[in-house]
Amino acid sequence: MSGSNILVAPVVEQGKTARMVYLPKGNRWIDYWTKAVFDGGQYIVKNAPLDVCPIYVKEGGIIPMYPAQNYVGEKKISQLTLDIYPFTGKGESCYEHYQDDGESFDYRSGSYNLYDFILKRSGNLIEINISKTREAYGEKYQSFKFIINGIKPLEFLVDGQTGKIENDDDQFSFTVSNTAKKIDLKF
């Protein structure tokens, strides 16, 4: 497990191209690469050629994504991207995001930001609430990009206003400003 939402199952035997993976009971798990959904509490066999590392995300998982960098501080990060795997039924999860400069010890004197993201699903509604619980680091995100896997909404509201969706085959995404507080997805 990498944190509480990601299960990584690399092939560690030379010459092997598949492996058996146990998905923990009590949750559904989504294959990160194919977006296939599996019930927990079972073993599955995952084909894993040399260029694929089996990764599974727990249903309700919120995964932060940053652009590729060769070293901390190479690129200024003005947008936080969150890859979301919503519940298929009723459920609630949360993610707390910590932000600082990544280099100095200024966090010891309180120079950091904290953001809380709460994901709730009930019936045909998914709600995402955003709150900033600490704003003491000057380089705040200018926007948040959400990638939602597995659903296509009929209506999308940001703080009560209709939002713009960026569609893809098995997911959709949208970007909101750093002042957004509530997102509603109806499907």
PyRosetta script that sets phi, psi and omega in degrees:
from pyrosetta import init, pose_from_sequence

init()
pose = pose_from_sequence("MSGSNILVAPVVEQGKTARMVYLPKGNRWIDYWTKAVFDGGQYIVKNAPLDVCPIYVKEGGIIPMYPAQNYVGEKKISQLTLDIYPFTGKGESCYEHYQDDGESFDYRSGSYNLYDFILKRSGNLIEINISKTREAYGEKYQSFKFIINGIKPLEFLVDGQTGKIENDDDQFSFTVSNTAKKIDLKF")
pose.set_psi(1, 139.5)
pose.set_omega(1, 172.7)
pose.set_phi(2, -115.9)
pose.set_psi(2, 98.8)
pose.set_omega(2, -170.4)
pose.set_phi(3, 74.6)
pose.set_psi(3, -157.8)
pose.set_omega(3, -178.4)
pose.set_phi(4, -101.3)
pose.set_psi(4, -5.0)
pose.set_omega(4, -174.8)
pose.set_phi(5, -116.2)
pose.set_psi(5, -8.6)
pose.set_omega(5, -175.2)
pose.set_phi(6, -124.0)
pose.set_psi(6, 129.9)
pose.set_omega(6, 175.1)
pose.set_phi(7, -114.2)
pose.set_psi(7, 120.8)
pose.set_omega(7, 179.7)
pose.set_phi(8, -111.6)
pose.set_psi(8, 129.3)
pose.set_omega(8, -175.9)
pose.set_phi(9, -129.9)
pose.set_psi(9, 72.9)
pose.set_omega(9, -177.3)
pose.set_phi(10, -69.0)
pose.set_psi(10, 152.6)
pose.set_omega(10, 172.4)
pose.set_phi(11, -80.6)
pose.set_psi(11, 123.5)
pose.set_omega(11, -174.6)
pose.set_phi(12, -115.6)
pose.set_psi(12, 2.1)
pose.set_omega(12, 178.5)
pose.set_phi(13, -104.6)
pose.set_psi(13, 130.5)
pose.set_omega(13, -178.6)
pose.set_phi(14, -59.8)
pose.set_psi(14, 133.7)
pose.set_omega(14, 177.3)
pose.set_phi(15, 86.6)
pose.set_psi(15, -12.4)
pose.set_omega(15, -179.5)
pose.set_phi(16, -79.4)
pose.set_psi(16, 143.3)
pose.set_omega(16, 178.2)
pose.set_phi(17, -124.4)
pose.set_psi(17, 11.3)
pose.set_omega(17, 177.0)
pose.set_phi(18, -153.8)
pose.set_psi(18, 161.8)
pose.set_omega(18, 175.3)
pose.set_phi(19, -154.6)
pose.set_psi(19, 157.2)
pose.set_omega(19, 176.5)
pose.set_phi(20, -88.9)
pose.set_psi(20, 134.4)
pose.set_omega(20, -177.3)
pose.set_phi(21, -126.1)
pose.set_psi(21, 131.0)
pose.set_omega(21, 173.9)
pose.set_phi(22, -94.9)
pose.set_psi(22, 125.6)
pose.set_omega(22, 176.4)
pose.set_phi(23, -98.9)
pose.set_psi(23, 119.1)
pose.set_omega(23, -175.3)
pose.set_phi(24, -54.6)
pose.set_psi(24, 142.6)
pose.set_omega(24, -179.3)
pose.set_phi(25, -67.9)
pose.set_psi(25, 151.8)
pose.set_omega(25, 174.2)
pose.set_phi(26, 99.0)
pose.set_psi(26, -6.4)
pose.set_omega(26, -179.4)
pose.set_phi(27, -141.7)
pose.set_psi(27, 163.9)
pose.set_omega(27, 168.1)
pose.set_phi(28, -99.7)
pose.set_psi(28, 150.6)
pose.set_omega(28, -176.3)
pose.set_phi(29, -126.0)
pose.set_psi(29, 140.6)
pose.set_omega(29, -178.1)
pose.set_phi(30, -113.2)
pose.set_psi(30, 128.5)
pose.set_omega(30, 175.4)
pose.set_phi(31, -66.9)
pose.set_psi(31, 122.3)
pose.set_omega(31, -176.2)
pose.set_phi(32, -60.6)
pose.set_psi(32, -36.0)
pose.set_omega(32, -174.7)
pose.set_phi(33, -85.0)
pose.set_psi(33, -41.8)
pose.set_omega(33, -174.2)
pose.set_phi(34, -102.6)
pose.set_psi(34, -15.7)
pose.set_omega(34, -176.3)
pose.set_phi(35, 68.5)
pose.set_psi(35, 13.6)
pose.set_omega(35, 174.5)
pose.set_phi(36, -67.0)
pose.set_psi(36, 143.4)
pose.set_omega(36, -177.0)
pose.set_phi(37, -106.9)
pose.set_psi(37, 135.0)
pose.set_omega(37, -179.8)
pose.set_phi(38, -129.4)
pose.set_psi(38, 143.0)
pose.set_omega(38, 172.7)
pose.set_phi(39, -75.1)
pose.set_psi(39, 145.5)
pose.set_omega(39, 176.4)
pose.set_phi(40, -74.6)
pose.set_psi(40, 170.7)
pose.set_omega(40, 178.3)
pose.set_phi(41, 82.8)
pose.set_psi(41, 23.9)
pose.set_omega(41, 179.8)
pose.set_phi(42, -145.1)
pose.set_psi(42, 161.2)
pose.set_omega(42, 172.8)
pose.set_phi(43, -96.8)
pose.set_psi(43, 140.7)
pose.set_omega(43, 173.3)
pose.set_phi(44, -130.1)
pose.set_psi(44, 157.0)
pose.set_omega(44, 175.6)
pose.set_phi(45, -104.0)
pose.set_psi(45, 123.5)
pose.set_omega(45, -178.5)
pose.set_phi(46, -111.9)
pose.set_psi(46, 121.5)
pose.set_omega(46, 171.9)
pose.set_phi(47, -70.1)
pose.set_psi(47, 131.7)
pose.set_omega(47, -175.7)
pose.set_phi(48, -140.1)
pose.set_psi(48, 82.4)
pose.set_omega(48, 174.8)
pose.set_phi(49, -61.7)
pose.set_psi(49, 172.0)
pose.set_omega(49, -173.6)
pose.set_phi(50, -51.6)
pose.set_psi(50, -34.2)
pose.set_omega(50, -175.6)
pose.set_phi(51, -93.1)
pose.set_psi(51, 8.9)
pose.set_omega(51, -179.3)
pose.set_phi(52, -125.2)
pose.set_psi(52, 124.3)
pose.set_omega(52, 172.7)
pose.set_phi(53, -105.3)
pose.set_psi(53, 118.4)
pose.set_omega(53, -179.7)
pose.set_phi(54, -60.1)
pose.set_psi(54, 125.2)
pose.set_omega(54, 178.7)
pose.set_phi(55, -133.5)
pose.set_psi(55, 135.0)
pose.set_omega(55, 178.4)
pose.set_phi(56, -127.3)
pose.set_psi(56, 139.2)
pose.set_omega(56, -179.7)
pose.set_phi(57, -113.1)
pose.set_psi(57, 132.0)
pose.set_omega(57, 178.8)
pose.set_phi(58, -67.7)
pose.set_psi(58, 138.0)
pose.set_omega(58, 176.7)
pose.set_phi(59, -54.1)
pose.set_psi(59, 132.6)
pose.set_omega(59, -176.1)
pose.set_phi(60, 92.6)
pose.set_psi(60, -1.3)
pose.set_omega(60, -177.7)
pose.set_phi(61, -69.7)
pose.set_psi(61, 141.8)
pose.set_omega(61, 176.0)
pose.set_phi(62, -122.9)
pose.set_psi(62, 112.7)
pose.set_omega(62, -172.8)
pose.set_phi(63, -112.6)
pose.set_psi(63, 119.6)
pose.set_omega(63, 177.1)
pose.set_phi(64, -74.1)
pose.set_psi(64, 142.6)
pose.set_omega(64, -179.4)
pose.set_phi(65, -128.8)
pose.set_psi(65, 134.5)
pose.set_omega(65, 175.6)
pose.set_phi(66, -120.9)
pose.set_psi(66, 155.3)
pose.set_omega(66, 174.4)
pose.set_phi(67, -66.7)
pose.set_psi(67, 154.9)
pose.set_omega(67, 178.7)
pose.set_phi(68, -62.5)
pose.set_psi(68, 137.3)
pose.set_omega(68, 178.4)
pose.set_phi(69, -138.6)
pose.set_psi(69, 148.6)
pose.set_omega(69, 176.3)
pose.set_phi(70, -84.0)
pose.set_psi(70, -23.0)
pose.set_omega(70, 178.5)
pose.set_phi(71, -159.5)
pose.set_psi(71, 158.2)
pose.set_omega(71, 179.9)
pose.set_phi(72, -61.1)
pose.set_psi(72, 130.3)
pose.set_omega(72, 178.0)
pose.set_phi(73, 89.0)
pose.set_psi(73, 0.1)
pose.set_omega(73, 179.4)
pose.set_phi(74, -61.0)
pose.set_psi(74, -40.7)
pose.set_omega(74, -179.5)
pose.set_phi(75, -123.4)
pose.set_psi(75, 142.7)
pose.set_omega(75, 174.2)
pose.set_phi(76, -76.9)
pose.set_psi(76, 127.1)
pose.set_omega(76, -178.7)
pose.set_phi(77, -99.5)
pose.set_psi(77, 107.8)
pose.set_omega(77, -179.0)
pose.set_phi(78, -106.5)
pose.set_psi(78, -7.4)
pose.set_omega(78, -179.9)
pose.set_phi(79, -132.1)
pose.set_psi(79, 131.0)
pose.set_omega(79, 174.4)
pose.set_phi(80, -96.6)
pose.set_psi(80, 126.2)
pose.set_omega(80, 177.0)
pose.set_phi(81, -103.8)
pose.set_psi(81, 131.4)
pose.set_omega(81, 178.5)
pose.set_phi(82, -119.7)
pose.set_psi(82, 122.3)
pose.set_omega(82, 178.8)
pose.set_phi(83, -94.3)
pose.set_psi(83, 113.5)
pose.set_omega(83, -170.7)
pose.set_phi(84, -112.2)
pose.set_psi(84, 135.0)
pose.set_omega(84, 178.4)
pose.set_phi(85, -117.0)
pose.set_psi(85, 86.5)
pose.set_omega(85, -171.5)
pose.set_phi(86, -67.0)
pose.set_psi(86, 158.8)
pose.set_omega(86, 176.0)
pose.set_phi(87, -65.3)
pose.set_psi(87, 147.5)
pose.set_omega(87, 175.0)
pose.set_phi(88, -85.3)
pose.set_psi(88, -20.7)
pose.set_omega(88, 175.1)
pose.set_phi(89, -127.2)
pose.set_psi(89, -162.2)
pose.set_omega(89, -179.3)
pose.set_phi(90, -63.6)
pose.set_psi(90, 138.4)
pose.set_omega(90, 178.3)
pose.set_phi(91, -179.6)
pose.set_psi(91, 164.9)
pose.set_omega(91, 178.9)
pose.set_phi(92, -144.7)
pose.set_psi(92, 137.6)
pose.set_omega(92, 174.9)
pose.set_phi(93, -143.5)
pose.set_psi(93, 165.9)
pose.set_omega(93, 179.3)
pose.set_phi(94, -142.0)
pose.set_psi(94, 158.2)
pose.set_omega(94, 177.9)
pose.set_phi(95, -140.7)
pose.set_psi(95, 128.7)
pose.set_omega(95, 175.4)
pose.set_phi(96, -106.0)
pose.set_psi(96, 123.8)
pose.set_omega(96, -177.7)
pose.set_phi(97, -108.0)
pose.set_psi(97, 129.4)
pose.set_omega(97, -179.6)
pose.set_phi(98, -104.7)
pose.set_psi(98, 136.6)
pose.set_omega(98, 178.9)
pose.set_phi(99, -135.8)
pose.set_psi(99, 128.5)
pose.set_omega(99, 169.6)
pose.set_phi(100, -147.2)
pose.set_psi(100, -168.6)
pose.set_omega(100, -176.1)
pose.set_phi(101, -76.1)
pose.set_psi(101, -12.9)
pose.set_omega(101, 176.2)
pose.set_phi(102, 76.1)
pose.set_psi(102, 0.7)
pose.set_omega(102, -175.7)
pose.set_phi(103, -127.6)
pose.set_psi(103, -46.4)
pose.set_omega(103, -172.8)
pose.set_phi(104, -90.5)
pose.set_psi(104, -179.3)
pose.set_omega(104, 175.4)
pose.set_phi(105, -101.0)
pose.set_psi(105, 19.9)
pose.set_omega(105, -178.9)
pose.set_phi(106, -62.5)
pose.set_psi(106, -22.8)
pose.set_omega(106, 177.7)
pose.set_phi(107, -59.6)
pose.set_psi(107, -27.9)
pose.set_omega(107, 180.0)
pose.set_phi(108, -63.0)
pose.set_psi(108, -29.3)
pose.set_omega(108, 177.7)
pose.set_phi(109, -96.4)
pose.set_psi(109, 13.3)
pose.set_omega(109, 173.4)
pose.set_phi(110, 95.5)
pose.set_psi(110, 9.8)
pose.set_omega(110, -178.4)
pose.set_phi(111, -85.3)
pose.set_psi(111, 79.6)
pose.set_omega(111, 176.8)
pose.set_phi(112, -157.8)
pose.set_psi(112, 162.5)
pose.set_omega(112, 177.3)
pose.set_phi(113, -116.8)
pose.set_psi(113, 147.5)
pose.set_omega(113, 173.8)
pose.set_phi(114, -127.1)
pose.set_psi(114, 132.8)
pose.set_omega(114, 177.6)
pose.set_phi(115, -122.9)
pose.set_psi(115, 137.8)
pose.set_omega(115, 175.4)
pose.set_phi(116, -112.5)
pose.set_psi(116, 131.6)
pose.set_omega(116, 176.5)
pose.set_phi(117, -121.1)
pose.set_psi(117, 121.5)
pose.set_omega(117, 179.7)
pose.set_phi(118, -115.6)
pose.set_psi(118, 125.3)
pose.set_omega(118, -178.5)
pose.set_phi(119, -108.7)
pose.set_psi(119, 124.5)
pose.set_omega(119, 179.0)
pose.set_phi(120, -129.9)
pose.set_psi(120, 137.7)
pose.set_omega(120, 172.9)
pose.set_phi(121, -126.2)
pose.set_psi(121, 133.1)
pose.set_omega(121, 175.9)
pose.set_phi(122, -147.7)
pose.set_psi(122, 117.9)
pose.set_omega(122, -178.9)
pose.set_phi(123, 60.9)
pose.set_psi(123, -125.8)
pose.set_omega(123, -178.8)
pose.set_phi(124, -101.6)
pose.set_psi(124, 28.6)
pose.set_omega(124, -179.5)
pose.set_phi(125, -128.6)
pose.set_psi(125, 131.6)
pose.set_omega(125, 170.4)
pose.set_phi(126, -115.8)
pose.set_psi(126, 130.4)
pose.set_omega(126, -179.1)
pose.set_phi(127, -120.2)
pose.set_psi(127, 133.3)
pose.set_omega(127, 175.0)
pose.set_phi(128, -120.8)
pose.set_psi(128, 120.3)
pose.set_omega(128, 177.6)
pose.set_phi(129, -106.7)
pose.set_psi(129, 135.2)
pose.set_omega(129, -178.5)
pose.set_phi(130, -118.8)
pose.set_psi(130, 129.7)
pose.set_omega(130, 174.0)
pose.set_phi(131, -138.7)
pose.set_psi(131, 147.1)
pose.set_omega(131, 176.6)
pose.set_phi(132, -103.5)
pose.set_psi(132, 109.7)
pose.set_omega(132, -176.4)
pose.set_phi(133, -90.0)
pose.set_psi(133, -15.7)
pose.set_omega(133, 175.7)
pose.set_phi(134, -153.2)
pose.set_psi(134, 129.8)
pose.set_omega(134, 178.0)
pose.set_phi(135, -131.5)
pose.set_psi(135, 82.3)
pose.set_omega(135, -178.5)
pose.set_phi(136, -124.8)
pose.set_psi(136, 1.5)
pose.set_omega(136, 177.2)
pose.set_phi(137, -110.3)
pose.set_psi(137, 129.2)
pose.set_omega(137, -171.1)
pose.set_phi(138, -66.8)
pose.set_psi(138, -28.0)
pose.set_omega(138, -177.2)
pose.set_phi(139, -86.7)
pose.set_psi(139, 78.1)
pose.set_omega(139, -179.5)
pose.set_phi(140, -80.3)
pose.set_psi(140, 154.2)
pose.set_omega(140, 173.4)
pose.set_phi(141, -65.5)
pose.set_psi(141, 141.4)
pose.set_omega(141, 176.9)
pose.set_phi(142, -85.2)
pose.set_psi(142, -26.4)
pose.set_omega(142, -178.6)
pose.set_phi(143, -156.3)
pose.set_psi(143, 167.3)
pose.set_omega(143, 175.8)
pose.set_phi(144, -124.6)
pose.set_psi(144, 132.1)
pose.set_omega(144, 175.2)
pose.set_phi(145, -109.8)
pose.set_psi(145, 130.7)
pose.set_omega(145, 179.6)
pose.set_phi(146, -112.5)
pose.set_psi(146, 129.7)
pose.set_omega(146, 173.2)
pose.set_phi(147, -111.0)
pose.set_psi(147, 116.1)
pose.set_omega(147, -176.5)
pose.set_phi(148, -106.5)
pose.set_psi(148, 122.6)
pose.set_omega(148, -177.4)
pose.set_phi(149, -99.0)
pose.set_psi(149, 138.3)
pose.set_omega(149, 169.5)
pose.set_phi(150, 89.0)
pose.set_psi(150, -3.8)
pose.set_omega(150, 178.1)
pose.set_phi(151, -138.4)
pose.set_psi(151, 157.6)
pose.set_omega(151, 174.3)
pose.set_phi(152, -126.0)
pose.set_psi(152, 111.7)
pose.set_omega(152, -177.1)
pose.set_phi(153, -76.1)
pose.set_psi(153, 153.0)
pose.set_omega(153, 173.0)
pose.set_phi(154, -89.2)
pose.set_psi(154, -30.8)
pose.set_omega(154, -179.1)
pose.set_phi(155, -141.2)
pose.set_psi(155, 144.6)
pose.set_omega(155, -176.3)
pose.set_phi(156, -139.5)
pose.set_psi(156, 118.9)
pose.set_omega(156, -178.0)
pose.set_phi(157, -122.5)
pose.set_psi(157, 137.3)
pose.set_omega(157, 174.0)
pose.set_phi(158, -117.0)
pose.set_psi(158, 114.0)
pose.set_omega(158, -176.6)
pose.set_phi(159, 48.6)
pose.set_psi(159, 42.1)
pose.set_omega(159, 176.7)
pose.set_phi(160, 85.5)
pose.set_psi(160, -5.8)
pose.set_omega(160, -179.2)
pose.set_phi(161, -106.3)
pose.set_psi(161, 142.5)
pose.set_omega(161, 179.1)
pose.set_phi(162, -62.1)
pose.set_psi(162, 133.9)
pose.set_omega(162, -178.2)
pose.set_phi(163, -106.4)
pose.set_psi(163, 169.3)
pose.set_omega(163, -179.9)
pose.set_phi(164, -101.6)
pose.set_psi(164, 126.5)
pose.set_omega(164, -177.6)
pose.set_phi(165, -100.0)
pose.set_psi(165, 141.2)
pose.set_omega(165, 174.3)
pose.set_phi(166, -110.8)
pose.set_psi(166, 103.6)
pose.set_omega(166, -174.4)
pose.set_phi(167, -81.7)
pose.set_psi(167, 153.3)
pose.set_omega(167, 172.4)
pose.set_phi(168, -142.3)
pose.set_psi(168, 179.2)
pose.set_omega(168, -175.9)
pose.set_phi(169, -62.5)
pose.set_psi(169, -55.8)
pose.set_omega(169, -174.0)
pose.set_phi(170, -114.6)
pose.set_psi(170, 14.3)
pose.set_omega(170, 179.7)
pose.set_phi(171, -158.9)
pose.set_psi(171, 166.0)
pose.set_omega(171, 171.0)
pose.set_phi(172, -135.2)
pose.set_psi(172, 159.7)
pose.set_omega(172, -179.0)
pose.set_phi(173, -140.4)
pose.set_psi(173, 162.4)
pose.set_omega(173, 177.6)
pose.set_phi(174, -157.2)
pose.set_psi(174, 157.1)
pose.set_omega(174, -179.9)
pose.set_phi(175, -121.1)
pose.set_psi(175, 137.9)
pose.set_omega(175, 177.3)
pose.set_phi(176, -128.1)
pose.set_psi(176, 157.6)
pose.set_omega(176, 179.0)
pose.set_phi(177, -72.5)
pose.set_psi(177, 166.1)
pose.set_omega(177, -178.8)
pose.set_phi(178, -71.5)
pose.set_psi(178, -4.3)
pose.set_omega(178, 178.2)
pose.set_phi(179, -94.4)
pose.set_psi(179, -7.2)
pose.set_omega(179, -179.2)
pose.set_phi(180, -62.5)
pose.set_psi(180, 143.3)
pose.set_omega(180, -178.4)
pose.set_phi(181, -120.7)
pose.set_psi(181, -30.5)
pose.set_omega(181, -176.5)
pose.set_phi(182, -144.5)
pose.set_psi(182, 133.8)
pose.set_omega(182, 178.6)
pose.set_phi(183, -123.1)
pose.set_psi(183, 131.1)
pose.set_omega(183, 177.3)
pose.set_phi(184, -118.7)
pose.set_psi(184, 129.7)
pose.set_omega(184, 176.9)
pose.set_phi(185, -119.5)
pose.set_psi(185, 118.2)
pose.set_omega(185, 178.7)
pose.set_phi(186, -110.9)
pose.set_psi(186, 136.0)
pose.set_omega(186, -179.0)
pose.set_phi(187, -144.1)
pose.dump_pdb("model.pdb")
